[in-house]
Amino acid sequence: MNSQSSEHRKDLIGSKSPEPIGDNMNKKSKRKGARVSFRTLAHIVVMLQKRLAHAKSMAEYIDVTDDVAYWRALALSRGEEIDRFINVIELQKKRIDTLENDLGTLVNLAQETQKMLANISPEKPSENPRQDEAV
């Protein structure tokens, strides 16, 4: 019975393999995308010509010598600011080094003080109470 049912299925499906879903849509979209109408192309050309004319007219209004002088002055002023910032950074580095050295000295002094205090024999508690504690 299995052989008959498999033959029956083959007859229903047919000998052709089914095309993938959406294959026709891909073919149509490729054909439409490849074509550009003459009207669209003319519109793009006119728009590009207008932009080119506008850019050329704007170039006439810009004085290049003033522009170069402006950027040169700006670069020089920035150079002076950079030098000032470099000096400030160097001063801050010197301050940090000084503070680190001072901190190291203080730590060493604290360690020496601890050693000295450890070497001093602790006071023996007296058997007689103090006068201020008795009150």
FIKOLZA-1660 file (N, C-alpha, C; in steps of 0.1 Angstrom, whole numbers, plus 5000, padded with zeros to 4 digits):
% residues 135
   i   px   py   pz ch aa at
   1 5008 4988 5000  A  M  N
   1 5000 5000 5000  A  M CA
   1 5009 5013 5000  A  M  C
   2 5020 5012 5006  A  N  N
   2 5029 5023 5006  A  N CA
   2 5034 5027 4993  A  N  C
   3 5037 5017 4985  A  S  N
   3 5042 5020 4971  A  S CA
   3 5031 5027 4963  A  S  C
   4 5018 5023 4965  A  Q  N
   4 5007 5029 4957  A  Q CA
   4 5005 5044 4962  A  Q  C
   5 5006 5046 4975  A  S  N
   5 5004 5059 4980  A  S CA
   5 5015 5069 4976  A  S  C
   6 5027 5064 4975  A  S  N
   6 5038 5073 4971  A  S CA
   6 5037 5076 4956  A  S  C
   7 5032 5066 4948  A  E  N
   7 5030 5069 4934  A  E CA
   7 5019 5079 4932  A  E  C
   8 5009 5078 4940  A  H  N
   8 4997 5087 4939  A  H CA
   8 5002 5101 4943  A  H  C
   9 5011 5103 4953  A  R  N
   9 5016 5116 4956  A  R CA
   9 5024 5122 4945  A  R  C
  10 5032 5114 4939  A  K  N
  10 5040 5119 4927  A  K CA
  10 5031 5124 4916  A  K  C
  11 5020 5117 4914  A  D  N
  11 5011 5122 4903  A  D CA
  11 5004 5135 4907  A  D  C
  12 5001 5136 4920  A  L  N
  12 4995 5149 4924  A  L CA
  12 5004 5161 4924  A  L  C
  13 5017 5158 4928  A  I  N
  13 5027 5169 4928  A  I CA
  13 5031 5172 4914  A  I  C
  14 5033 5162 4906  A  G  N
  14 5038 5164 4893  A  G CA
  14 5053 5161 4893  A  G  C
  15 5059 5160 4881  A  S  N
  15 5073 5157 4880  A  S CA
  15 5082 5170 4882  A  S  C
  16 5076 5182 4880  A  K  N
  16 5083 5194 4881  A  K CA
  16 5085 5197 4896  A  K  C
  17 5097 5203 4899  A  S  N
  17 5099 5207 4913  A  S CA
  17 5093 5221 4914  A  S  C
  18 5086 5224 4925  A  P  N
  18 5080 5237 4927  A  P CA
  18 5090 5248 4928  A  P  C
  19 5087 5260 4922  A  E  N
  19 5096 5271 4923  A  E CA
  19 5095 5277 4937  A  E  C
  20 5106 5283 4941  A  P  N
  20 5106 5289 4955  A  P CA
  20 5096 5301 4955  A  P  C
  21 5090 5303 4967  A  I  N
  21 5081 5313 4969  A  I CA
  21 5088 5327 4968  A  I  C
  22 5082 5336 4961  A  G  N
  22 5088 5350 4959  A  G CA
  22 5098 5351 4948  A  G  C
  23 5100 5340 4940  A  D  N
  23 5110 5341 4930  A  D CA
  23 5105 5350 4919  A  D  C
  24 5092 5350 4916  A  N  N
  24 5086 5358 4905  A  N CA
  24 5087 5373 4909  A  N  C
  25 5086 5376 4922  A  M  N
  25 5087 5390 4927  A  M CA
  25 5101 5395 4925  A  M  C
  26 5111 5387 4928  A  N  N
  26 5125 5391 4926  A  N CA
  26 5127 5394 4911  A  N  C
  27 5122 5386 4902  A  K  N
  27 5124 5389 4888  A  K CA
  27 5118 5402 4884  A  K  C
  28 5106 5405 4888  A  K  N
  28 5099 5417 4885  A  K CA
  28 5106 5429 4890  A  K  C
  29 5111 5428 4903  A  S  N
  29 5117 5440 4909  A  S CA
  29 5131 5443 4902  A  S  C
  30 5137 5432 4898  A  K  N
  30 5150 5434 4891  A  K CA
  30 5148 5441 4878  A  K  C
  31 5137 5438 4871  A  R  N
  31 5135 5444 4858  A  R CA
  31 5131 5459 4860  A  R  C
  32 5123 5462 4870  A  K  N
  32 5119 5476 4872  A  K CA
  32 5130 5484 4876  A  K  C
  33 5139 5479 4885  A  G  N
  33 5150 5486 4890  A  G CA
  33 5161 5489 4880  A  G  C
  34 5162 5481 4870  A  A  N
  34 5172 5483 4860  A  A CA
  34 5168 5494 4850  A  A  C
  35 5156 5497 4849  A  R  N
  35 5151 5508 4840  A  R CA
  35 5149 5521 4847  A  R  C
  36 5154 5532 4840  A  V  N
  36 5151 5545 4845  A  V CA
  36 5144 5552 4834  A  V  C
  37 5133 5559 4837  A  S  N
  37 5126 5565 4827  A  S CA
  37 5134 5578 4822  A  S  C
  38 5131 5582 4810  A  F  N
  38 5137 5593 4804  A  F CA
  38 5134 5606 4812  A  F  C
  39 5121 5606 4817  A  R  N
  39 5117 5618 4824  A  R CA
  39 5125 5619 4838  A  R  C
  40 5127 5608 4845  A  T  N
  40 5134 5608 4857  A  T CA
  40 5149 5612 4855  A  T  C
  41 5154 5607 4844  A  L  N
  41 5168 5610 4841  A  L CA
  41 5170 5625 4838  A  L  C
  42 5160 5630 4830  A  A  N
  42 5161 5645 4827  A  A CA
  42 5159 5653 4839  A  A  C
  43 5151 5649 4849  A  H  N
  43 5149 5656 4861  A  H CA
  43 5162 5656 4869  A  H  C
  44 5169 5645 4870  A  I  N
  44 5181 5644 4877  A  I CA
  44 5192 5653 4871  A  I  C
  45 5192 5653 4858  A  V  N
  45 5202 5662 4851  A  V CA
  45 5199 5677 4854  A  V  C
  46 5187 5681 4853  A  V  N
  46 5183 5695 4855  A  V CA
  46 5187 5699 4870  A  V  C
  47 5184 5690 4879  A  M  N
  47 5187 5693 4893  A  M CA
  47 5202 5694 4895  A  M  C
  48 5210 5685 4889  A  L  N
  48 5224 5686 4891  A  L CA
  48 5230 5699 4884  A  L  C
  49 5224 5703 4873  A  Q  N
  49 5228 5716 4867  A  Q CA
  49 5225 5728 4876  A  Q  C
  50 5214 5728 4882  A  K  N
  50 5210 5739 4891  A  K CA
  50 5220 5739 4903  A  K  C
  51 5223 5728 4908  A  R  N
  51 5233 5727 4920  A  R CA
  51 5247 5732 4916  A  R  C
  52 5251 5728 4904  A  L  N
  52 5264 5732 4899  A  L CA
  52 5264 5748 4897  A  L  C
  53 5254 5753 4891  A  A  N
  53 5253 5768 4889  A  A CA
  53 5253 5775 4902  A  A  C
  54 5246 5770 4912  A  H  N
  54 5246 5776 4925  A  H CA
  54 5259 5776 4932  A  H  C
  55 5266 5764 4930  A  A  N
  55 5279 5763 4936  A  A CA
  55 5289 5773 4930  A  A  C
  56 5288 5774 4917  A  K  N
  56 5297 5784 4909  A  K CA
  56 5295 5798 4914  A  K  C
  57 5282 5802 4915  A  S  N
  57 5279 5815 4919  A  S CA
  57 5283 5818 4934  A  S  C
  58 5283 5808 4942  A  M  N
  58 5287 5810 4956  A  M CA
  58 5303 5812 4956  A  M  C
  59 5310 5805 4947  A  A  N
  59 5324 5806 4947  A  A CA
  59 5329 5820 4944  A  A  C
  60 5321 5827 4936  A  E  N
  60 5325 5841 4933  A  E CA
  60 5324 5850 4945  A  E  C
  61 5315 5848 4954  A  Y  N
  61 5313 5856 4966  A  Y CA
  61 5324 5854 4976  A  Y  C
  62 5330 5843 4976  A  I  N
  62 5340 5839 4987  A  I CA
  62 5354 5845 4983  A  I  C
  63 5359 5853 4992  A  D  N
  63 5373 5858 4989  A  D CA
  63 5383 5849 4996  A  D  C
  64 5391 5842 4987  A  V  N
  64 5400 5832 4992  A  V CA
  64 5411 5838 5001  A  V  C
  65 5416 5850 4997  A  T  N
  65 5427 5855 5005  A  T CA
  65 5423 5858 5019  A  T  C
  66 5411 5863 5022  A  D  N
  66 5406 5866 5035  A  D CA
  66 5405 5852 5043  A  D  C
  67 5400 5842 5036  A  D  N
  67 5398 5829 5042  A  D CA
  67 5411 5823 5046  A  D  C
  68 5422 5824 5038  A  V  N
  68 5435 5819 5041  A  V CA
  68 5440 5827 5053  A  V  C
  69 5439 5840 5053  A  A  N
  69 5444 5848 5064  A  A CA
  69 5437 5845 5077  A  A  C
  70 5424 5842 5076  A  Y  N
  70 5416 5839 5088  A  Y CA
  70 5422 5825 5094  A  Y  C
  71 5423 5815 5085  A  W  N
  71 5427 5802 5090  A  W CA
  71 5442 5803 5095  A  W  C
  72 5450 5811 5089  A  R  N
  72 5464 5812 5093  A  R CA
  72 5464 5818 5107  A  R  C
  73 5457 5829 5109  A  A  N
  73 5456 5836 5122  A  A CA
  73 5451 5826 5133  A  A  C
  74 5440 5819 5129  A  L  N
  74 5434 5809 5139  A  L CA
  74 5444 5799 5143  A  L  C
  75 5452 5794 5133  A  A  N
  75 5462 5783 5136  A  A CA
  75 5473 5789 5145  A  A  C
  76 5477 5801 5142  A  L  N
  76 5488 5807 5151  A  L CA
  76 5483 5809 5165  A  L  C
  77 5470 5814 5166  A  S  N
  77 5465 5816 5180  A  S CA
  77 5463 5803 5187  A  S  C
  78 5459 5793 5180  A  R  N
  78 5458 5780 5186  A  R CA
  78 5471 5775 5190  A  R  C
  79 5482 5778 5182  A  G  N
  79 5495 5773 5186  A  G CA
  79 5500 5780 5199  A  G  C
  80 5496 5793 5201  A  E  N
  80 5500 5799 5213  A  E CA
  80 5492 5793 5225  A  E  C
  81 5479 5790 5223  A  E  N
  81 5471 5784 5234  A  E CA
  81 5477 5770 5237  A  E  C
  82 5481 5763 5227  A  I  N
  82 5487 5750 5230  A  I CA
  82 5499 5751 5238  A  I  C
  83 5508 5761 5234  A  D  N
  83 5520 5763 5242  A  D CA
  83 5517 5766 5257  A  D  C
  84 5507 5774 5259  A  R  N
  84 5503 5778 5273  A  R CA
  84 5498 5765 5280  A  R  C
  85 5490 5757 5273  A  F  N
  85 5485 5745 5280  A  F CA
  85 5496 5735 5283  A  F  C
  86 5506 5734 5274  A  I  N
  86 5517 5726 5277  A  I CA
  86 5525 5730 5289  A  I  C
  87 5527 5744 5290  A  N  N
  87 5533 5749 5302  A  N CA
  87 5526 5746 5315  A  N  C
  88 5512 5747 5314  A  V  N
  88 5504 5744 5326  A  V CA
  88 5505 5729 5330  A  V  C
  89 5505 5721 5319  A  I  N
  89 5506 5707 5322  A  I CA
  89 5520 5703 5328  A  I  C
  90 5530 5709 5324  A  E  N
  90 5544 5707 5330  A  E CA
  90 5544 5712 5344  A  E  C
  91 5538 5723 5347  A  L  N
  91 5538 5728 5361  A  L CA
  91 5530 5718 5370  A  L  C
  92 5519 5713 5365  A  Q  N
  92 5511 5704 5372  A  Q CA
  92 5518 5691 5375  A  Q  C
  93 5526 5687 5365  A  K  N
  93 5534 5675 5367  A  K CA
  93 5545 5677 5378  A  K  C
  94 5551 5689 5378  A  K  N
  94 5561 5692 5389  A  K CA
  94 5554 5692 5402  A  K  C
  95 5542 5698 5403  A  R  N
  95 5535 5698 5416  A  R CA
  95 5532 5684 5421  A  R  C
  96 5527 5676 5411  A  I  N
  96 5524 5662 5415  A  I CA
  96 5536 5655 5420  A  I  C
  97 5548 5656 5413  A  D  N
  97 5560 5650 5418  A  D CA
  97 5564 5655 5432  A  D  C
  98 5563 5668 5434  A  T  N
  98 5566 5673 5447  A  T CA
  98 5557 5667 5458  A  T  C
  99 5544 5667 5455  A  L  N
  99 5535 5661 5465  A  L CA
  99 5537 5646 5467  A  L  C
 100 5541 5639 5457  A  E  N
 100 5544 5625 5459  A  E CA
 100 5556 5623 5467  A  E  C
 101 5567 5631 5465  A  N  N
 101 5579 5630 5473  A  N CA
 101 5575 5634 5488  A  N  C
 102 5568 5644 5490  A  D  N
 102 5564 5648 5504  A  D CA
 102 5556 5637 5510  A  D  C
 103 5547 5631 5503  A  L  N
 103 5539 5620 5509  A  L CA
 103 5548 5608 5512  A  L  C
 104 5557 5605 5504  A  G  N
 104 5567 5594 5507  A  G CA
 104 5575 5597 5520  A  G  C
 105 5579 5610 5521  A  T  N
 105 5586 5614 5533  A  T CA
 105 5578 5613 5545  A  T  C
 106 5565 5617 5545  A  L  N
 106 5556 5616 5556  A  L CA
 106 5554 5601 5560  A  L  C
 107 5552 5593 5550  A  V  N
 107 5550 5578 5553  A  V CA
 107 5562 5573 5560  A  V  C
 108 5574 5576 5555  A  N  N
 108 5586 5571 5561  A  N CA
 108 5587 5576 5576  A  N  C
 109 5584 5589 5578  A  L  N
 109 5584 5594 5592  A  L CA
 109 5574 5587 5601  A  L  C
 110 5563 5584 5595  A  A  N
 110 5553 5577 5603  A  A CA
 110 5557 5563 5607  A  A  C
 111 5564 5556 5597  A  Q  N
 111 5569 5543 5600  A  Q CA
 111 5580 5543 5611  A  Q  C
 112 5589 5553 5609  A  E  N
 112 5600 5554 5619  A  E CA
 112 5594 5557 5633  A  E  C
 113 5584 5565 5634  A  T  N
 113 5577 5569 5646  A  T CA
 113 5571 5556 5652  A  T  C
 114 5565 5548 5644  A  Q  N
 114 5559 5536 5649  A  Q CA
 114 5569 5526 5655  A  Q  C
 115 5581 5525 5648  A  K  N
 115 5592 5517 5653  A  K CA
 115 5597 5522 5666  A  K  C
 116 5599 5535 5667  A  M  N
 116 5604 5541 5679  A  M CA
 116 5594 5539 5691  A  M  C
 117 5581 5540 5688  A  L  N
 117 5571 5538 5699  A  L CA
 117 5571 5523 5703  A  L  C
 118 5573 5514 5693  A  A  N
 118 5573 5500 5696  A  A CA
 118 5585 5496 5705  A  A  C
 119 5597 5503 5703  A  N  N
 119 5609 5501 5710  A  N CA
 119 5608 5506 5724  A  N  C
 120 5601 5516 5727  A  I  N
 120 5599 5522 5740  A  I CA
 120 5591 5512 5748  A  I  C
 121 5596 5508 5760  A  S  N
 121 5589 5498 5768  A  S CA
 121 5576 5504 5773  A  S  C
 122 5566 5497 5772  A  P  N
 122 5553 5502 5777  A  P CA
 122 5553 5505 5792  A  P  C
 123 5547 5515 5796  A  E  N
 123 5546 5519 5810  A  E CA
 123 5539 5508 5818  A  E  C
 124 5545 5505 5829  A  K  N
 124 5538 5495 5838  A  K CA
 124 5527 5502 5845  A  K  C
 125 5515 5496 5845  A  P  N
 125 5504 5503 5852  A  P CA
 125 5507 5503 5867  A  P  C
 126 5505 5514 5873  A  S  N
 126 5508 5516 5887  A  S CA
 126 5497 5510 5895  A  S  C
 127 5501 5505 5907  A  E  N
 127 5490 5498 5915  A  E CA
 127 5482 5509 5923  A  E  C
 128 5488 5520 5924  A  N  N
 128 5480 5531 5931  A  N CA
 128 5472 5539 5920  A  N  C
 129 5459 5540 5923  A  P  N
 129 5451 5548 5913  A  P CA
 129 5454 5562 5913  A  P  C
 130 5453 5568 5902  A  R  N
 130 5455 5582 5900  A  R CA
 130 5445 5590 5909  A  R  C
 131 5449 5602 5911  A  Q  N
 131 5440 5611 5920  A  Q CA
 131 5428 5615 5912  A  Q  C
 132 5429 5618 5899  A  D  N
 132 5418 5622 5891  A  D CA
 132 5408 5611 5888  A  D  C
 133 5413 5598 5888  A  E  N
 133 5404 5587 5885  A  E CA
 133 5396 5584 5898  A  E  C
 134 5402 5587 5909  A  A  N
 134 5395 5583 5922  A  A CA
 134 5382 5592 5924  A  A  C
 135 5382 5604 5919  A  V  N
 135 5371 5613 5921  A  V CA
 135 5359 5609 5913  A  V  C
% end
